[in-house]
Amino acid sequence: MQVSSLRPVAGACVLQMLVACGGGIEDAPDAAHGARSPPLASPAPLTDMRHARAEPRRMALALGPNDPVDANAAFDWAEWKFPELFPRGPASVQIVHLGVPYTVRAYSTGNYLGITANGDIYGLGPFTGNLLIPLGSLSAFETQIRADRCSVYPNSCGPVVQPGSNLNECQPLTTQSLVAGTRMRAEYVYSGAVTGTQVLDIEVGGAAVFANQNTTLLTTTMTTSSPALGNSTTTTRFFLQDAGGGLVRTVGDEETTTSQGFTRSTRSVFDPPYLNSEFTLARGASFVRTTSGLETPIQPPGTPMRFSETKTITFVTRESIVVGPRSYDTCRYTEQSASAGLTTLWYHVGTGIPVRISAGGGLANADLRNATINNAPL
């Protein structure tokens, strides 16, 4: 569920979402004592904070990938996720009620969030109808909070580039992916103007000579099943070179597509070979790529033809998005061309696997269902 869909009825729907995602407090055992933390008996302990000890504001800091998710991290996430309910600004305070310590933040909207030392979460204020409501356990939200940390603390995920690399923070598996034997598999579900499924298998082979150049062979097999378009299989043999600095140079490809009993094969030589330079862009930056070369029809045989395509590629931002049952740390790119129009791609940070593709300005979409790299889940 997206934040935008919650705004018209923020109070009720946010509460439902929090309870649904986090689970009821009745199911949250006290790990230290074998029993649940006692619920707050009344709103008074949350609201009477005149003598509570304030903590320094944490928003200026960050949640590292291996840091524990504590109450402050949960509050920061709630302020980012639901700013109309929990606007940024207040510091956390410590209170003790019925012998149980709580960390609390009081917001200008009249809403309160409180978390016990055992990780039980409570809400109070207009968004709960001024009733003290259990919202679940901190552990139930941990995965989502970690997945969104780059959005909550954008400065903490500012460009992280490996030493000696020309790549940006998206860090796709580029030079690494040229290791012989590497395998990737991604399964997608299509919606919109085109529905169906697609499975993409990638395998890195060994050394190969193509167009009189030494290259590494990378083979992709794309199997598509669509009620409207039928079934098809496209196998593409890419001939790549390590360009240094983590970049990969594409020299050419050989492509064979079989659909409804018809087979078409082509051989393309890029002139000049092109780099995956989009993964060197800073956030907000763009560049224009012109891909040109000679395409030779192999089956059925035909006359070689020159081709040229120009597209503008933009690294829009880095963001967490929810696709299917989980959230992904992604780099959002757009590609604009005269032939294909606008395409938006969300690349998984660290692998470069697209987790969502939106083509034709949103007319057709593909969402990742699952993916593996060398049989290990993404």
C-alpha positions as a Markdown table, in Angstrom:
| # | Residue | x | y | z |
|---|---|---|---|---|
| 1 | Met | 0.0 | 0.0 | 0.0 |
| 2 | Gln | 1.5 | 3.3 | -1.0 |
| 3 | Val | 1.5 | 6.5 | 1.1 |
| 4 | Ser | -0.4 | 8.4 | -1.6 |
| 5 | Ser | -3.4 | 6.1 | -1.3 |
| 6 | Leu | -3.5 | 6.7 | 2.5 |
| 7 | Arg | -3.6 | 10.5 | 2.5 |
| 8 | Pro | -7.3 | 11.1 | 2.1 |
| 9 | Val | -8.1 | 8.9 | 5.1 |
| 10 | Ala | -4.8 | 9.0 | 6.8 |
| 11 | Gly | -5.9 | 8.4 | 10.4 |
| 12 | Ala | -8.0 | 5.3 | 9.9 |
| 13 | Cys | -6.0 | 3.7 | 7.1 |
| 14 | Val | -2.6 | 4.3 | 8.6 |
| 15 | Leu | -3.8 | 2.7 | 11.8 |
| 16 | Gln | -5.1 | -0.3 | 10.0 |
| 17 | Met | -1.9 | -0.6 | 8.0 |
| 18 | Leu | 0.3 | -0.4 | 11.1 |
| 19 | Val | -1.8 | -3.0 | 12.9 |
| 20 | Ala | -2.0 | -5.3 | 9.9 |
| 21 | Cys | 1.8 | -5.1 | 9.1 |
| 22 | Gly | 3.1 | -5.1 | 12.6 |
| 23 | Gly | 0.7 | -7.7 | 14.2 |
| 24 | Gly | -1.3 | -7.2 | 17.3 |
| 25 | Ile | 0.4 | -6.6 | 20.7 |
| 26 | Glu | -1.3 | -9.8 | 21.9 |
| 27 | Asp | 1.1 | -11.8 | 19.8 |
| 28 | Ala | 4.3 | -10.0 | 21.0 |
| 29 | Pro | 5.9 | -11.9 | 23.8 |
| 30 | Asp | 8.3 | -10.3 | 26.3 |
| 31 | Ala | 11.5 | -12.0 | 25.3 |
| 32 | Ala | 13.2 | -11.1 | 28.6 |
| 33 | His | 10.4 | -12.2 | 31.0 |
| 34 | Gly | 8.3 | -14.6 | 29.0 |
| 35 | Ala | 5.2 | -12.3 | 29.2 |
| 36 | Arg | 3.9 | -9.3 | 27.3 |
| 37 | Ser | 4.8 | -5.9 | 28.6 |
| 38 | Pro | 1.9 | -4.4 | 30.5 |
| 39 | Pro | -0.1 | -2.0 | 28.4 |
| 40 | Leu | -0.4 | 1.6 | 29.4 |
| 41 | Ala | -3.4 | 2.0 | 31.7 |
| 42 | Ser | -4.3 | 5.5 | 30.5 |
| 43 | Pro | -3.0 | 8.3 | 28.2 |
| 44 | Ala | -1.5 | 10.1 | 31.1 |
| 45 | Pro | 1.9 | 8.4 | 31.1 |
| 46 | Leu | 2.3 | 9.4 | 27.4 |
| 47 | Thr | 1.1 | 13.0 | 27.7 |
| 48 | Asp | 2.6 | 14.0 | 31.1 |
| 49 | Met | 6.2 | 14.3 | 30.0 |
| 50 | Arg | 7.2 | 17.5 | 31.7 |
| 51 | His | 9.8 | 15.7 | 33.8 |
| 52 | Ala | 10.9 | 13.2 | 31.2 |
| 53 | Arg | 14.5 | 13.1 | 30.0 |
| 54 | Ala | 14.8 | 14.3 | 26.4 |
| 55 | Glu | 17.3 | 12.6 | 24.1 |
| 56 | Pro | 19.2 | 14.3 | 21.3 |
| 57 | Arg | 17.4 | 14.4 | 18.0 |
| 58 | Arg | 18.5 | 11.5 | 15.9 |
| 59 | Met | 17.3 | 12.5 | 12.4 |
| 60 | Ala | 20.6 | 14.1 | 11.6 |
| 61 | Leu | 22.3 | 10.8 | 12.1 |
| 62 | Ala | 21.6 | 7.6 | 10.2 |
| 63 | Leu | 20.7 | 3.9 | 10.4 |
| 64 | Gly | 23.6 | 1.9 | 9.2 |
| 65 | Pro | 23.0 | -1.4 | 7.4 |
| 66 | Asn | 24.1 | -3.4 | 10.5 |
| 67 | Asp | 22.8 | -1.0 | 13.2 |
| 68 | Pro | 20.1 | -2.3 | 15.5 |
| 69 | Val | 16.6 | -0.9 | 14.7 |
| 70 | Asp | 15.7 | 0.9 | 17.9 |
| 71 | Ala | 12.8 | 3.2 | 19.0 |
| 72 | Asn | 14.4 | 6.2 | 17.5 |
| 73 | Ala | 14.8 | 4.5 | 14.1 |
| 74 | Ala | 11.2 | 3.5 | 14.2 |
| 75 | Phe | 10.1 | 7.0 | 15.0 |
| 76 | Asp | 12.2 | 8.4 | 12.2 |
| 77 | Trp | 10.7 | 5.9 | 9.8 |
| 78 | Ala | 7.1 | 6.8 | 10.9 |
| 79 | Glu | 7.9 | 10.5 | 10.4 |
| 80 | Trp | 9.1 | 9.8 | 6.9 |
| 81 | Lys | 6.3 | 7.4 | 6.0 |
| 82 | Phe | 3.4 | 9.4 | 7.5 |
| 83 | Pro | 4.5 | 13.0 | 7.8 |
| 84 | Glu | 1.0 | 14.3 | 8.1 |
| 85 | Leu | 0.5 | 12.4 | 11.3 |
| 86 | Phe | 4.1 | 12.5 | 12.7 |
| 87 | Pro | 5.8 | 15.7 | 11.5 |
| 88 | Arg | 9.6 | 15.8 | 12.1 |
| 89 | Gly | 10.9 | 17.8 | 15.0 |
| 90 | Pro | 10.3 | 16.3 | 18.5 |
| 91 | Ala | 13.0 | 14.6 | 20.5 |
| 92 | Ser | 12.5 | 11.3 | 22.2 |
| 93 | Val | 11.9 | 11.2 | 25.9 |
| 94 | Gln | 12.1 | 8.4 | 28.4 |
| 95 | Ile | 9.3 | 7.6 | 30.9 |
| 96 | Val | 8.6 | 4.7 | 33.3 |
| 97 | His | 5.1 | 3.5 | 33.9 |
| 98 | Leu | 4.1 | 0.6 | 36.1 |
| 99 | Gly | 7.8 | -0.3 | 36.2 |
| 100 | Val | 8.0 | -0.5 | 32.4 |
| 101 | Pro | 10.3 | 2.0 | 30.6 |
| 102 | Tyr | 9.0 | 3.6 | 27.4 |
| 103 | Thr | 10.6 | 5.8 | 24.7 |
| 104 | Val | 8.0 | 8.4 | 23.5 |
| 105 | Arg | 7.7 | 11.1 | 20.9 |
| 106 | Ala | 5.0 | 13.8 | 21.1 |
| 107 | Tyr | 4.0 | 15.5 | 17.9 |
| 108 | Ser | 2.5 | 18.9 | 17.1 |
| 109 | Thr | -0.5 | 17.1 | 15.6 |
| 110 | Gly | -1.5 | 15.8 | 19.1 |
| 111 | Asn | -0.4 | 12.3 | 18.2 |
| 112 | Tyr | 2.0 | 10.2 | 20.3 |
| 113 | Leu | 4.1 | 7.2 | 19.6 |
| 114 | Gly | 5.5 | 5.1 | 22.4 |
| 115 | Ile | 7.7 | 2.0 | 22.4 |
| 116 | Thr | 8.6 | -0.2 | 25.4 |
| 117 | Ala | 12.0 | -1.6 | 26.1 |
| 118 | Asn | 10.7 | -4.9 | 24.8 |
| 119 | Gly | 9.7 | -3.3 | 21.4 |
| 120 | Asp | 5.9 | -3.1 | 21.9 |
| 121 | Ile | 4.5 | -0.1 | 20.0 |
| 122 | Tyr | 1.6 | 2.1 | 21.1 |
| 123 | Gly | -0.2 | 5.0 | 19.5 |
| 124 | Leu | -2.4 | 7.7 | 20.9 |
| 125 | Gly | -4.0 | 10.8 | 19.5 |
| 126 | Pro | -6.5 | 11.9 | 16.9 |
| 127 | Phe | -5.2 | 9.2 | 14.5 |
| 128 | Thr | -6.4 | 6.5 | 17.0 |
| 129 | Gly | -9.6 | 8.4 | 18.1 |
| 130 | Asn | -7.7 | 9.4 | 21.2 |
| 131 | Leu | -7.6 | 5.8 | 22.3 |
| 132 | Leu | -4.5 | 4.1 | 23.4 |
| 133 | Ile | -3.9 | 1.5 | 20.7 |
| 134 | Pro | -1.3 | -1.3 | 20.4 |
| 135 | Leu | 0.3 | -1.1 | 17.0 |
| 136 | Gly | 2.5 | -4.3 | 17.0 |
| 137 | Ser | 6.1 | -5.1 | 17.7 |
| 138 | Leu | 9.2 | -3.3 | 16.6 |
| 139 | Ser | 10.6 | -6.6 | 15.2 |
| 140 | Ala | 7.7 | -6.8 | 12.9 |
| 141 | Phe | 8.6 | -3.5 | 11.3 |
| 142 | Glu | 12.4 | -4.1 | 11.2 |
| 143 | Thr | 12.7 | -5.4 | 7.7 |
| 144 | Gln | 10.7 | -2.5 | 6.3 |
| 145 | Ile | 12.6 | 0.1 | 8.3 |
| 146 | Arg | 15.9 | -1.3 | 7.1 |
| 147 | Ala | 14.7 | -1.4 | 3.5 |
| 148 | Asp | 13.6 | 2.3 | 3.6 |
| 149 | Arg | 16.7 | 3.6 | 5.4 |
| 150 | Cys | 18.1 | 5.3 | 2.3 |
| 151 | Ser | 14.9 | 7.3 | 2.0 |
| 152 | Val | 14.7 | 8.1 | 5.7 |
| 153 | Tyr | 18.3 | 9.1 | 5.9 |
| 154 | Pro | 19.3 | 10.0 | 2.3 |
| 155 | Asn | 22.7 | 11.4 | 3.2 |
| 156 | Ser | 23.7 | 8.0 | 4.7 |
| 157 | Cys | 23.4 | 6.3 | 1.3 |
| 158 | Gly | 25.2 | 9.0 | -0.7 |
| 159 | Pro | 27.4 | 7.6 | -3.4 |
| 160 | Val | 29.2 | 4.5 | -2.1 |
| 161 | Val | 31.7 | 3.5 | -4.8 |
| 162 | Gln | 34.2 | 0.7 | -4.6 |
| 163 | Pro | 37.9 | 1.8 | -4.7 |
| 164 | Gly | 39.2 | 2.1 | -8.3 |
| 165 | Ser | 35.7 | 2.0 | -9.7 |
| 166 | Asn | 34.0 | 4.5 | -12.0 |
| 167 | Leu | 30.6 | 3.2 | -11.0 |
| 168 | Asn | 28.1 | 5.2 | -9.1 |
| 169 | Glu | 26.2 | 4.2 | -5.9 |
| 170 | Cys | 24.0 | 1.7 | -7.8 |
| 171 | Gln | 26.9 | -0.7 | -8.2 |
| 172 | Pro | 25.6 | -3.2 | -10.7 |
| 173 | Leu | 27.3 | -6.6 | -11.2 |
| 174 | Thr | 29.3 | -5.4 | -14.2 |
| 175 | Thr | 32.9 | -6.6 | -14.3 |
| 176 | Gln | 32.0 | -9.3 | -11.7 |
| 177 | Ser | 29.3 | -10.6 | -14.0 |
| 178 | Leu | 31.9 | -11.5 | -16.6 |
| 179 | Val | 33.2 | -14.3 | -14.4 |
| 180 | Ala | 32.6 | -17.6 | -16.4 |
| 181 | Gly | 29.9 | -19.7 | -14.8 |
| 182 | Thr | 28.0 | -16.8 | -13.3 |
| 183 | Arg | 24.2 | -17.4 | -13.5 |
| 184 | Met | 21.3 | -15.1 | -12.9 |
| 185 | Arg | 17.6 | -15.8 | -13.2 |
| 186 | Ala | 14.7 | -13.3 | -12.9 |
| 187 | Glu | 11.0 | -13.9 | -13.2 |
| 188 | Tyr | 8.6 | -11.0 | -14.0 |
| 189 | Val | 4.8 | -10.5 | -14.1 |
| 190 | Tyr | 3.4 | -8.1 | -16.7 |
| 191 | Ser | 0.4 | -5.9 | -16.2 |
| 192 | Gly | -1.3 | -3.1 | -18.1 |
| 193 | Ala | -1.6 | -3.1 | -21.9 |
| 194 | Val | 0.3 | -6.4 | -22.0 |
| 195 | Thr | -0.3 | -9.2 | -19.4 |
| 196 | Gly | 1.7 | -12.3 | -18.9 |
| 197 | Thr | 5.0 | -13.6 | -17.5 |
| 198 | Gln | 8.6 | -13.5 | -18.5 |
| 199 | Val | 11.6 | -15.5 | -17.3 |
| 200 | Leu | 15.1 | -14.2 | -18.0 |
| 201 | Asp | 18.0 | -16.6 | -17.6 |
| 202 | Ile | 21.6 | -15.2 | -17.9 |
| 203 | Glu | 24.8 | -17.3 | -18.1 |
| 204 | Val | 28.4 | -16.1 | -18.5 |
| 205 | Gly | 30.4 | -18.3 | -20.8 |
| 206 | Gly | 34.1 | -18.2 | -21.6 |
| 207 | Ala | 36.3 | -16.3 | -24.0 |
| 208 | Ala | 35.0 | -15.7 | -27.5 |
| 209 | Val | 36.2 | -13.9 | -30.7 |
| 210 | Phe | 33.6 | -11.6 | -32.2 |
| 211 | Ala | 34.2 | -9.1 | -35.0 |
| 212 | Asn | 37.9 | -9.9 | -34.8 |
| 213 | Gln | 38.0 | -8.9 | -31.1 |
| 214 | Asn | 38.6 | -10.9 | -27.9 |
| 215 | Thr | 35.4 | -10.8 | -25.9 |
| 216 | Thr | 33.5 | -12.7 | -23.1 |
| 217 | Leu | 30.3 | -14.4 | -24.1 |
| 218 | Leu | 27.2 | -13.7 | -22.1 |
| 219 | Thr | 24.0 | -15.5 | -23.1 |
| 220 | Thr | 20.5 | -14.4 | -22.1 |
| 221 | Thr | 17.3 | -16.5 | -22.7 |
| 222 | Met | 14.0 | -14.7 | -22.4 |
| 223 | Thr | 10.9 | -16.8 | -22.3 |
| 224 | Thr | 7.6 | -14.9 | -22.5 |
| 225 | Ser | 4.1 | -16.1 | -22.1 |
| 226 | Ser | 1.2 | -13.7 | -22.9 |
| 227 | Pro | -2.5 | -14.5 | -23.4 |
| 228 | Ala | -2.6 | -11.8 | -26.1 |
| 229 | Leu | 0.8 | -12.3 | -27.8 |
| 230 | Gly | 1.3 | -16.0 | -27.3 |
| 231 | Asn | 4.6 | -17.6 | -26.3 |
| 232 | Ser | 8.0 | -16.7 | -27.5 |
| 233 | Thr | 11.7 | -17.4 | -26.7 |
| 234 | Thr | 14.5 | -15.0 | -27.4 |
| 235 | Thr | 18.1 | -16.0 | -27.0 |
| 236 | Thr | 20.8 | -13.3 | -27.2 |
| 237 | Arg | 24.5 | -13.9 | -27.2 |
| 238 | Phe | 26.2 | -10.7 | -26.1 |
| 239 | Phe | 29.9 | -10.2 | -26.7 |
| 240 | Leu | 31.4 | -8.1 | -23.9 |
| 241 | Gln | 34.7 | -6.6 | -22.8 |
| 242 | Asp | 36.0 | -5.5 | -19.4 |
| 243 | Ala | 36.4 | -1.7 | -20.0 |
| 244 | Gly | 38.1 | -1.1 | -16.6 |
| 245 | Gly | 36.7 | 0.9 | -13.6 |
| 246 | Gly | 33.9 | -1.6 | -13.3 |
| 247 | Leu | 32.5 | -0.8 | -16.7 |
| 248 | Val | 31.5 | -3.2 | -19.5 |
| 249 | Arg | 31.8 | -2.6 | -23.2 |
| 250 | Thr | 29.3 | -4.2 | -25.6 |
| 251 | Val | 30.9 | -5.1 | -28.9 |
| 252 | Gly | 27.9 | -6.8 | -30.5 |
| 253 | Asp | 25.3 | -9.5 | -30.2 |
| 254 | Glu | 23.6 | -12.4 | -32.0 |
| 255 | Glu | 19.9 | -12.7 | -31.4 |
| 256 | Thr | 17.4 | -15.5 | -32.2 |
| 257 | Thr | 13.6 | -15.2 | -31.6 |
| 258 | Thr | 11.1 | -18.0 | -32.0 |
| 259 | Ser | 7.4 | -17.2 | -31.8 |
| 260 | Gln | 4.4 | -19.1 | -33.1 |
| 261 | Gly | 6.5 | -21.4 | -35.3 |
| 262 | Phe | 8.5 | -18.5 | -36.9 |
| 263 | Thr | 12.3 | -18.0 | -36.2 |
| 264 | Arg | 14.2 | -14.9 | -36.8 |
| 265 | Ser | 18.0 | -14.5 | -36.3 |
| 266 | Thr | 20.2 | -11.4 | -36.6 |
| 267 | Arg | 23.8 | -10.5 | -35.9 |
| 268 | Ser | 24.7 | -6.9 | -34.8 |
| 269 | Val | 28.1 | -5.2 | -34.6 |
| 270 | Phe | 28.1 | -2.0 | -32.7 |
| 271 | Asp | 30.2 | 0.8 | -34.3 |
| 272 | Pro | 31.5 | 2.0 | -31.9 |
| 273 | Pro | 31.0 | -0.4 | -29.1 |
| 274 | Tyr | 29.1 | 1.2 | -26.2 |
| 275 | Leu | 29.7 | 1.3 | -22.5 |
| 276 | Asn | 27.2 | 1.0 | -19.6 |
| 277 | Ser | 27.9 | 4.6 | -18.8 |
| 278 | Glu | 24.5 | 5.2 | -17.2 |
| 279 | Phe | 25.9 | 3.6 | -14.1 |
| 280 | Thr | 28.5 | 6.4 | -13.7 |
| 281 | Leu | 25.8 | 9.2 | -13.5 |
| 282 | Ala | 25.3 | 11.2 | -10.3 |
| 283 | Arg | 21.7 | 11.6 | -9.1 |
| 284 | Gly | 19.8 | 14.0 | -11.3 |
| 285 | Ala | 22.3 | 13.7 | -14.2 |
| 286 | Ser | 21.6 | 12.7 | -17.8 |
| 287 | Phe | 23.5 | 11.8 | -20.9 |
| 288 | Val | 22.6 | 11.0 | -24.5 |
| 289 | Arg | 23.6 | 7.7 | -25.9 |
| 290 | Thr | 23.6 | 7.0 | -29.6 |
| 291 | Thr | 23.9 | 3.3 | -30.4 |
| 292 | Ser | 24.8 | 2.5 | -34.0 |
| 293 | Gly | 26.2 | -0.3 | -36.1 |
| 294 | Leu | 25.5 | -2.9 | -38.7 |
| 295 | Glu | 22.7 | -5.5 | -38.4 |
| 296 | Thr | 22.8 | -8.6 | -40.6 |
| 297 | Pro | 19.7 | -10.9 | -41.0 |
| 298 | Ile | 20.8 | -14.5 | -40.6 |
| 299 | Gln | 17.4 | -16.3 | -40.7 |
| 300 | Pro | 15.8 | -15.6 | -43.0 |
| 301 | Pro | 18.9 | -14.3 | -44.8 |
| 302 | Gly | 18.8 | -10.7 | -45.8 |
| 303 | Thr | 20.8 | -7.6 | -46.7 |
| 304 | Pro | 22.9 | -6.0 | -43.9 |
| 305 | Met | 21.5 | -2.6 | -42.8 |
| 306 | Arg | 22.9 | 0.2 | -40.8 |
| 307 | Phe | 21.0 | 1.2 | -37.7 |
| 308 | Ser | 21.1 | 4.1 | -35.2 |
| 309 | Glu | 19.1 | 4.8 | -32.1 |
| 310 | Thr | 19.4 | 7.8 | -29.7 |
| 311 | Lys | 18.1 | 7.9 | -26.2 |
| 312 | Thr | 18.4 | 10.2 | -23.2 |
| 313 | Ile | 19.2 | 8.3 | -20.0 |
| 314 | Thr | 18.7 | 10.0 | -16.6 |
| 315 | Phe | 19.6 | 8.7 | -13.1 |
| 316 | Val | 16.6 | 10.2 | -11.3 |
| 317 | Thr | 17.1 | 9.2 | -7.7 |
| 318 | Arg | 17.8 | 6.4 | -5.3 |
| 319 | Glu | 14.7 | 5.1 | -3.4 |
| 320 | Ser | 13.1 | 2.1 | -1.8 |
| 321 | Ile | 10.1 | 0.6 | -3.5 |
| 322 | Val | 7.8 | -2.2 | -2.6 |
| 323 | Val | 7.4 | -4.8 | -5.3 |
| 324 | Gly | 5.2 | -7.8 | -4.4 |
| 325 | Pro | 5.8 | -8.9 | -0.8 |
| 326 | Arg | 9.1 | -7.1 | -0.2 |
| 327 | Ser | 10.9 | -3.8 | -0.4 |
| 328 | Tyr | 14.0 | -3.1 | -2.6 |
| 329 | Asp | 16.7 | -0.5 | -2.4 |
| 330 | Thr | 16.7 | 0.8 | -6.0 |
| 331 | Cys | 18.1 | 3.4 | -8.4 |
| 332 | Arg | 15.4 | 4.9 | -10.6 |
| 333 | Tyr | 16.3 | 5.6 | -14.2 |
| 334 | Thr | 14.4 | 6.9 | -17.1 |
| 335 | Glu | 15.1 | 6.3 | -20.8 |
| 336 | Gln | 13.5 | 8.6 | -23.5 |
| 337 | Ser | 13.7 | 7.7 | -27.2 |
| 338 | Ala | 11.7 | 8.5 | -30.3 |
| 339 | Ser | 11.0 | 4.9 | -31.0 |
| 340 | Ala | 10.0 | 3.6 | -27.5 |
| 341 | Gly | 8.9 | 6.8 | -25.7 |
| 342 | Leu | 9.4 | 7.0 | -22.0 |
| 343 | Thr | 10.6 | 3.9 | -20.0 |
| 344 | Thr | 11.3 | 4.0 | -16.3 |
| 345 | Leu | 13.4 | 1.3 | -14.7 |
| 346 | Trp | 14.1 | 0.6 | -11.0 |
| 347 | Tyr | 17.5 | -1.2 | -10.7 |
| 348 | His | 18.3 | -3.2 | -7.6 |
| 349 | Val | 21.3 | -1.6 | -5.9 |
| 350 | Gly | 24.2 | -4.0 | -5.9 |
| 351 | Thr | 23.1 | -6.2 | -8.8 |
| 352 | Gly | 21.6 | -4.0 | -11.4 |
| 353 | Ile | 18.6 | -6.3 | -11.9 |
| 354 | Pro | 15.5 | -4.4 | -12.7 |
| 355 | Val | 12.8 | -5.0 | -10.1 |
| 356 | Arg | 10.2 | -2.9 | -11.9 |
| 357 | Ile | 9.9 | -1.6 | -15.5 |
| 358 | Ser | 7.3 | 0.8 | -16.7 |
| 359 | Ala | 7.1 | 1.3 | -20.4 |
| 360 | Gly | 5.1 | 3.6 | -22.6 |
| 361 | Gly | 4.7 | 6.1 | -19.8 |
| 362 | Gly | 3.0 | 3.5 | -17.6 |
| 363 | Leu | 0.9 | 1.7 | -20.2 |
| 364 | Ala | 2.8 | -1.6 | -19.6 |
| 365 | Asn | 4.6 | -2.7 | -16.5 |
| 366 | Ala | 6.8 | -5.6 | -15.4 |
| 367 | Asp | 7.3 | -6.4 | -11.7 |
| 368 | Leu | 10.0 | -8.8 | -10.4 |
| 369 | Arg | 8.5 | -11.9 | -8.8 |
| 370 | Asn | 11.8 | -13.5 | -7.7 |
| 371 | Ala | 15.4 | -13.6 | -8.7 |
| 372 | Thr | 18.5 | -15.6 | -8.0 |
| 373 | Ile | 22.3 | -15.2 | -8.6 |
| 374 | Asn | 24.2 | -18.4 | -8.7 |
| 375 | Asn | 21.1 | -20.1 | -7.2 |
| 376 | Ala | 21.1 | -17.7 | -4.2 |
| 377 | Pro | 18.0 | -15.6 | -3.7 |
| 378 | Leu | 18.3 | -11.9 | -4.4 |
